[in-house]
Amino acid sequence: MTLNAVTHSLPPIRSLLSDTAKTIAQTICLHQIGKTGDTIMAKYECMVCGWVYDEDVGDPDSGIAAGTKFADLPDDWVCPMCGASKEDFEEI
């Protein structure tokens, strides 16, 4: 098989780049609105000290993985900044 035959059997580079660019743009847009699949990640602010729990980030210092919903935090989880309970947080 010649190089010319191989290149003609491949999709045009412009088409590949276009599809890749579209996928990247969609990923960026979803990330900017905080959407992962069909789940929108929320943020909660501690009303005592102002620390923000971001579901997208989690609380790695407390062993809480990124993507953990606020509602799924353990009942004994507390604000890492001031020790306030979950009840002291409000969605922002």
Secondary structure as a PSIPRED ss2 file (coil, helix, strand):
# PSIPRED VFORMAT (PSIPRED V4.0)

   1 M C   1.000  0.000  0.000
   2 T C   1.000  0.000  0.000
   3 L H   0.000  1.000  0.000
   4 N H   0.000  1.000  0.000
   5 A H   0.000  1.000  0.000
   6 V H   0.000  1.000  0.000
   7 T H   0.000  1.000  0.000
   8 H H   0.000  1.000  0.000
   9 S H   0.000  1.000  0.000
  10 L C   1.000  0.000  0.000
  11 P C   1.000  0.000  0.000
  12 P C   1.000  0.000  0.000
  13 I H   0.000  1.000  0.000
  14 R H   0.000  1.000  0.000
  15 S H   0.000  1.000  0.000
  16 L H   0.000  1.000  0.000
  17 L H   0.000  1.000  0.000
  18 S H   0.000  1.000  0.000
  19 D H   0.000  1.000  0.000
  20 T H   0.000  1.000  0.000
  21 A H   0.000  1.000  0.000
  22 K H   0.000  1.000  0.000
  23 T H   0.000  1.000  0.000
  24 I H   0.000  1.000  0.000
  25 A H   0.000  1.000  0.000
  26 Q H   0.000  1.000  0.000
  27 T H   0.000  1.000  0.000
  28 I H   0.000  1.000  0.000
  29 C H   0.000  1.000  0.000
  30 L H   0.000  1.000  0.000
  31 H H   0.000  1.000  0.000
  32 Q H   0.000  1.000  0.000
  33 I C   1.000  0.000  0.000
  34 G C   1.000  0.000  0.000
  35 K E   0.000  0.000  1.000
  36 T E   0.000  0.000  1.000
  37 G C   1.000  0.000  0.000
  38 D C   1.000  0.000  0.000
  39 T E   0.000  0.000  1.000
  40 I E   0.000  0.000  1.000
  41 M C   1.000  0.000  0.000
  42 A C   1.000  0.000  0.000
  43 K E   0.000  0.000  1.000
  44 Y E   0.000  0.000  1.000
  45 E E   0.000  0.000  1.000
  46 C E   0.000  0.000  1.000
  47 M C   1.000  0.000  0.000
  48 V C   1.000  0.000  0.000
  49 C C   1.000  0.000  0.000
  50 G C   1.000  0.000  0.000
  51 W C   1.000  0.000  0.000
  52 V E   0.000  0.000  1.000
  53 Y E   0.000  0.000  1.000
  54 D E   0.000  0.000  1.000
  55 E C   1.000  0.000  0.000
  56 D C   1.000  0.000  0.000
  57 V C   1.000  0.000  0.000
  58 G C   1.000  0.000  0.000
  59 D E   0.000  0.000  1.000
  60 P H   0.000  1.000  0.000
  61 D H   0.000  1.000  0.000
  62 S H   0.000  1.000  0.000
  63 G C   1.000  0.000  0.000
  64 I E   0.000  0.000  1.000
  65 A C   1.000  0.000  0.000
  66 A C   1.000  0.000  0.000
  67 G C   1.000  0.000  0.000
  68 T C   1.000  0.000  0.000
  69 K C   1.000  0.000  0.000
  70 F H   0.000  1.000  0.000
  71 A H   0.000  1.000  0.000
  72 D H   0.000  1.000  0.000
  73 L C   1.000  0.000  0.000
  74 P C   1.000  0.000  0.000
  75 D C   1.000  0.000  0.000
  76 D C   1.000  0.000  0.000
  77 W C   1.000  0.000  0.000
  78 V E   0.000  0.000  1.000
  79 C C   1.000  0.000  0.000
  80 P C   1.000  0.000  0.000
  81 M C   1.000  0.000  0.000
  82 C C   1.000  0.000  0.000
  83 G C   1.000  0.000  0.000
  84 A C   1.000  0.000  0.000
  85 S E   0.000  0.000  1.000
  86 K H   0.000  1.000  0.000
  87 E H   0.000  1.000  0.000
  88 D H   0.000  1.000  0.000
  89 F E   0.000  0.000  1.000
  90 E E   0.000  0.000  1.000
  91 E E   0.000  0.000  1.000
  92 I C   1.000  0.000  0.000
